[in-house]
Amino acid sequence: MNETGLERRIQDVLDDNAPAWPRSMPRGTAFKVRARQGVTAVAAIGVAVALVLASIGLVSAIPRAVTRPADRQTEHPPTVGVLPSPQATAPINDVTEAPPAESTSGEDTRGVPVHSWEPYTDQQEGQEAYLVTQKHVVAYGHVKGLEWSLAAYQTREYAGAPISPGHFNGGPCGDLFVGDMGEYGGMTICLHTDETASGAQFAMAGFGNGYVPEGYDPEIGPPISGYAGVVGSEIARVELRLADGATHELTLYAGPEGVDARYFDVFVDDGAEGTIVALGQDGSELGHGQLCLGPVPHSPDNVGCGKGLLGLASVVTRGG
């Protein structure tokens, strides 16, 4: 047996026969160990939570494309315009409810509400069939205590009675109405009618109504005698030349956008005689019309005359 083997055998004998001296740990050592293990575990959990939160923040900070539902995705600020009705009825929308395709003005030419506090315009059901522009008031005022208004508009060729006052040949037209709500009636005049030339530069007509409400002094009130007309671009000025020699230059009102014409009106004494003359830039006469009404009868019946007169509107009496 070599020396190394002998040493191992001696060591084994000593280990088997040596007395065992048990060693005990100080009091509380086990509790302290377990407490330390618990703190370590809690700390480990805290670090793990912190790492998770940090990861979430980092991910959210990185820009990325997100597809959101169409009803929640907003690429531009909300538009300001027509809002849905709170009653859930269809809102008015000029984009989806556009005027007829043949309209060149872009305006909605359907009939619109008429209010007593606004200058009157004669709105008719179905007028979009012959209107190119809406009816725009170009002048208004008072005569003998009554309101009047003059509206201008563009028309297309249309023969659609009874919803229109007559046959529109297309071109500038206008309405003269008397009364807060047109209750004294009025007339429609056009530059191009069956009795005017296609290139006409002047058209005029007269409107009269002699209705006198009960209690109204006929000496200072109706009858009403008025004239209105339409002129083209070649006309420089329009004059009222009365039979007594007096001459008055009439105001020309520019038509609205889309109406290449100007308008005039004048109220005269009942039965007045004279002529309305249209003059060019050089002072030459390019058109004229007689004051053709004569004395207006004291009745609710409207009277009218002149070249360019397309139709008369009926009078609506107030209990008369």
C-alpha positions as CSV (number, residue, x, y, z in Angstrom):
1,M,0.0,0.0,0.0
2,N,1.5,3.3,-1.0
3,E,1.7,6.3,1.3
4,T,-1.3,8.1,-0.2
5,G,-3.6,5.1,0.4
6,L,-2.5,4.8,4.0
7,E,-3.3,8.4,4.7
8,R,-6.8,8.1,3.3
9,R,-7.5,5.0,5.5
10,I,-6.3,6.8,8.6
11,Q,-8.6,9.7,7.8
12,D,-11.6,7.5,7.3
13,V,-11.1,5.8,10.7
14,L,-10.7,9.1,12.5
15,D,-13.9,10.4,10.8
16,D,-15.9,7.4,11.8
17,N,-14.8,7.4,15.5
18,A,-14.4,11.1,16.2
19,P,-17.2,12.6,18.5
20,A,-19.8,14.9,16.9
21,W,-20.0,18.4,18.5
22,P,-23.3,20.0,17.3
23,R,-23.1,23.8,16.7
24,S,-26.3,25.9,17.2
25,M,-26.9,29.4,15.6
26,P,-27.6,32.4,17.8
27,R,-31.2,33.1,18.7
28,G,-33.2,34.9,16.0
29,T,-30.9,34.0,13.2
30,A,-33.6,32.1,11.3
31,F,-36.0,35.0,11.6
32,K,-33.4,37.5,10.4
33,V,-32.6,35.2,7.4
34,R,-36.3,34.9,6.5
35,A,-36.8,38.7,6.9
36,R,-33.8,39.4,4.7
37,Q,-35.2,37.0,2.1
38,G,-38.6,38.7,2.1
39,V,-37.0,42.2,1.7
40,T,-35.0,40.9,-1.2
41,A,-38.1,39.4,-2.8
42,V,-40.1,42.7,-2.4
43,A,-37.2,44.7,-3.8
44,A,-37.0,42.3,-6.8
45,I,-40.7,42.7,-7.5
46,G,-40.4,46.5,-7.2
47,V,-37.5,46.5,-9.7
48,A,-39.5,44.3,-12.1
49,V,-42.6,46.7,-11.9
50,A,-40.4,49.7,-12.5
51,L,-38.9,48.1,-15.5
52,V,-42.3,47.3,-16.9
53,L,-43.6,50.9,-16.4
54,A,-40.4,52.3,-17.9
55,S,-40.9,50.0,-20.9
56,I,-44.5,51.2,-21.4
57,G,-43.5,54.8,-21.2
58,L,-40.7,54.3,-23.7
59,V,-43.0,52.6,-26.2
60,S,-45.6,55.3,-25.9
61,A,-43.1,58.0,-26.5
62,I,-42.0,56.5,-29.9
63,P,-44.0,58.1,-32.8
64,R,-46.0,55.5,-34.7
65,A,-48.9,55.4,-37.2
66,V,-52.2,54.4,-35.6
67,T,-55.3,53.7,-37.5
68,R,-58.4,54.9,-35.6
69,P,-62.0,54.4,-36.4
70,A,-63.3,57.0,-38.9
71,D,-65.8,58.5,-36.5
72,R,-63.0,59.3,-34.0
73,Q,-60.0,60.1,-36.3
74,T,-59.5,63.8,-36.8
75,E,-56.9,65.1,-39.3
76,H,-58.2,68.7,-39.5
77,P,-60.0,71.1,-37.2
78,P,-63.9,70.8,-37.3
79,T,-65.4,72.8,-40.1
80,V,-67.7,75.7,-39.2
81,G,-71.0,75.6,-41.1
82,V,-74.2,73.7,-41.2
83,L,-74.7,71.7,-38.0
84,P,-77.0,68.7,-37.6
85,S,-80.5,69.7,-36.5
86,P,-81.2,68.9,-32.8
87,Q,-84.5,67.4,-33.9
88,A,-82.6,65.0,-36.1
89,T,-84.2,66.4,-39.3
90,A,-82.2,66.7,-42.4
91,P,-80.1,69.9,-42.2
92,I,-80.0,72.3,-45.1
93,N,-76.8,71.7,-47.0
94,D,-75.8,73.8,-50.0
95,V,-73.3,71.3,-51.1
96,T,-75.6,68.3,-51.3
97,E,-78.7,70.2,-52.1
98,A,-77.3,72.3,-55.0
99,P,-79.3,74.3,-57.4
100,P,-80.1,72.8,-60.8
101,A,-77.1,71.9,-62.9
102,E,-77.9,74.5,-65.6
103,S,-77.6,77.3,-63.1
104,T,-74.4,79.3,-63.7
105,S,-74.6,81.6,-60.6
106,G,-74.1,79.0,-57.9
107,E,-77.0,80.3,-56.0
108,D,-79.9,78.3,-54.7
109,T,-82.8,79.8,-56.8
110,R,-85.6,78.1,-55.0
111,G,-88.2,80.1,-53.2
112,V,-87.1,81.5,-49.8
113,P,-89.1,82.8,-46.8
114,V,-90.4,86.3,-47.0
115,H,-90.4,88.5,-43.8
116,S,-92.3,91.7,-43.2
117,W,-89.2,93.4,-41.8
118,E,-87.2,92.9,-45.0
119,P,-87.8,94.5,-48.5
120,Y,-90.3,92.3,-50.3
121,T,-89.3,89.8,-53.0
122,D,-91.9,87.8,-54.9
123,Q,-91.0,84.2,-54.2
124,Q,-92.8,81.6,-56.3
125,E,-92.9,77.8,-56.1
126,G,-90.9,76.3,-58.9
127,Q,-89.1,79.5,-59.7
128,E,-85.8,77.6,-60.0
129,A,-87.0,76.4,-63.4
130,Y,-86.4,79.9,-64.9
131,L,-84.1,81.7,-62.4
132,V,-80.4,81.7,-63.0
133,T,-79.8,83.9,-59.9
134,Q,-81.9,84.5,-56.8
135,K,-84.0,87.7,-56.6
136,H,-82.0,90.5,-55.0
137,V,-83.4,93.8,-53.9
138,V,-81.6,96.7,-55.5
139,A,-83.8,99.5,-54.2
140,Y,-86.6,100.1,-51.8
141,G,-88.5,102.9,-50.0
142,H,-91.9,104.4,-49.3
143,V,-94.5,106.1,-51.5
144,K,-97.7,107.6,-50.1
145,G,-97.1,105.8,-46.8
146,L,-96.6,102.4,-48.5
147,E,-93.4,100.4,-48.9
148,W,-92.1,99.4,-52.2
149,S,-89.2,97.3,-53.4
150,L,-87.4,96.6,-56.7
151,A,-85.7,93.3,-57.1
152,A,-83.3,92.2,-59.9
153,Y,-82.4,88.7,-61.2
154,Q,-81.2,86.8,-64.3
155,T,-83.4,84.3,-66.1
156,R,-83.0,81.5,-68.7
157,E,-85.4,80.9,-71.6
158,Y,-88.4,79.2,-70.2
159,A,-92.1,78.9,-71.2
160,G,-93.5,77.3,-68.1
161,A,-96.9,78.9,-67.2
162,P,-98.6,78.8,-64.8
163,I,-95.7,78.8,-62.3
164,S,-94.2,81.8,-64.1
165,P,-95.8,85.0,-65.1
166,G,-95.1,84.4,-68.7
167,H,-92.6,83.4,-71.3
168,F,-89.0,84.2,-70.3
169,N,-86.7,84.7,-73.2
170,G,-83.7,84.7,-71.0
171,G,-81.8,87.7,-69.6
172,P,-82.1,90.3,-66.9
173,C,-85.5,90.8,-65.3
174,G,-86.9,92.6,-62.3
175,D,-89.9,92.9,-60.0
176,L,-91.5,96.1,-58.7
177,F,-93.8,95.5,-55.7
178,V,-95.8,97.8,-53.5
179,G,-96.8,97.0,-49.9
180,D,-95.1,95.6,-46.8
181,M,-95.7,92.1,-48.1
182,G,-96.5,93.0,-51.7
183,E,-100.2,93.3,-50.8
184,Y,-100.7,96.1,-53.3
185,G,-99.4,93.9,-56.1
186,G,-96.6,94.5,-58.6
187,M,-95.2,93.7,-62.0
188,T,-92.4,91.8,-63.7
189,I,-90.3,93.4,-66.4
190,C,-87.6,91.9,-68.6
191,L,-85.0,93.3,-71.0
192,H,-85.8,90.6,-73.5
193,T,-89.4,89.8,-74.3
194,D,-91.4,88.9,-77.4
195,E,-91.9,92.6,-78.0
196,T,-88.3,93.8,-77.5
197,A,-85.4,93.1,-79.8
198,S,-82.9,90.4,-78.9
199,G,-80.2,93.0,-78.4
200,A,-82.5,95.5,-76.7
201,Q,-80.8,98.0,-74.3
202,F,-83.9,99.5,-72.8
203,A,-87.2,98.1,-71.4
204,M,-89.7,99.8,-69.2
205,A,-93.3,99.4,-67.9
206,G,-95.8,101.0,-65.7
207,F,-97.7,99.6,-62.7
208,G,-100.8,101.2,-61.1
209,N,-103.2,100.3,-58.3
210,G,-105.9,102.4,-56.9
211,Y,-107.0,100.4,-53.9
212,V,-107.9,102.6,-50.9
213,P,-108.4,100.8,-47.6
214,E,-111.2,101.9,-45.4
215,G,-110.3,104.9,-43.3
216,Y,-107.4,105.9,-45.7
217,D,-107.6,109.5,-47.0
218,P,-107.7,109.2,-50.8
219,E,-106.5,112.7,-51.2
220,I,-103.0,111.8,-49.8
221,G,-103.0,108.0,-50.4
222,P,-103.4,105.7,-53.3
223,P,-103.7,105.4,-56.3
224,I,-100.1,104.4,-56.9
225,S,-98.5,105.1,-60.3
226,G,-95.0,103.8,-60.8
227,Y,-92.6,102.9,-63.6
228,A,-89.6,100.7,-63.6
229,G,-87.2,99.5,-66.2
230,V,-84.0,97.6,-67.1
231,V,-81.1,98.9,-69.2
232,G,-78.0,97.3,-70.8
233,S,-74.4,98.3,-70.7
234,E,-74.6,100.8,-73.6
235,I,-77.0,103.1,-71.6
236,A,-75.2,105.9,-69.8
237,R,-78.2,107.6,-68.1
238,V,-82.0,107.6,-68.0
239,E,-84.2,110.7,-67.9
240,L,-87.8,111.3,-67.0
241,R,-89.2,114.1,-69.2
242,L,-92.6,115.3,-68.1
243,A,-95.1,117.0,-70.4
244,D,-94.8,120.3,-68.4
245,G,-91.1,120.5,-69.4
246,A,-89.5,119.3,-66.2
247,T,-86.6,116.8,-66.6
248,H,-85.3,114.5,-63.9
249,E,-82.3,112.1,-64.2
250,L,-83.3,108.8,-62.7
251,T,-81.0,106.7,-60.5
252,L,-79.6,103.6,-62.1
253,Y,-79.2,100.7,-59.6
254,A,-76.5,98.1,-60.5
255,G,-77.7,94.5,-60.8
256,P,-76.3,91.8,-58.4
257,E,-73.5,89.5,-59.4
258,G,-74.5,87.5,-62.4
259,V,-76.9,90.1,-63.7
260,D,-75.3,92.4,-66.4
261,A,-77.9,95.2,-66.3
262,R,-79.0,98.2,-64.3
263,Y,-82.4,99.1,-63.0
264,F,-84.5,102.2,-62.4
265,D,-87.9,103.1,-61.0
266,V,-89.9,106.3,-60.4
267,F,-93.3,107.1,-58.9
268,V,-95.3,109.9,-60.5
269,D,-98.6,111.7,-59.9
270,D,-101.7,109.9,-61.0
271,G,-102.3,110.5,-64.6
272,A,-98.9,112.1,-65.2
273,E,-97.8,112.5,-68.9
274,G,-94.3,112.3,-70.3
275,T,-91.6,110.1,-71.6
276,I,-88.7,108.1,-70.1
277,V,-85.6,108.3,-72.3
278,A,-82.4,106.1,-72.3
279,L,-79.3,107.9,-73.5
280,G,-75.9,106.6,-74.6
281,Q,-72.4,107.8,-73.7
282,D,-72.5,110.4,-76.5
283,G,-76.0,111.7,-75.5
284,S,-77.8,109.9,-78.3
285,E,-81.2,108.4,-77.6
286,L,-81.1,104.6,-77.5
287,G,-84.6,103.9,-76.3
288,H,-87.7,105.5,-74.8
289,G,-91.1,104.7,-73.5
290,Q,-94.3,106.8,-72.8
291,L,-95.9,107.2,-69.4
292,C,-98.8,105.1,-70.4
293,L,-100.8,104.5,-67.3
294,G,-103.2,107.4,-67.4
295,P,-105.5,107.9,-64.4
296,V,-105.6,104.8,-62.2
297,P,-109.1,103.6,-61.2
298,H,-109.9,103.4,-57.5
299,S,-110.2,99.7,-57.3
300,P,-108.1,96.6,-56.2
301,D,-107.5,95.9,-59.9
302,N,-103.9,96.3,-61.1
303,V,-103.1,98.1,-64.4
304,G,-99.9,97.8,-66.4
305,C,-98.5,98.9,-69.7
306,G,-95.2,99.3,-71.5
307,K,-92.6,97.3,-73.5
308,G,-90.9,94.8,-71.3
309,L,-93.9,94.1,-69.1
310,L,-94.0,90.4,-68.6
311,G,-96.8,90.1,-66.1
312,L,-98.8,91.7,-63.3
313,A,-99.1,90.3,-59.8
314,S,-102.6,90.3,-58.2
315,V,-103.3,92.5,-55.2
316,V,-104.2,91.0,-51.9
317,T,-106.5,93.4,-50.0
318,R,-106.7,93.4,-46.2
319,G,-110.3,92.8,-45.5
320,G,-111.4,95.1,-48.3
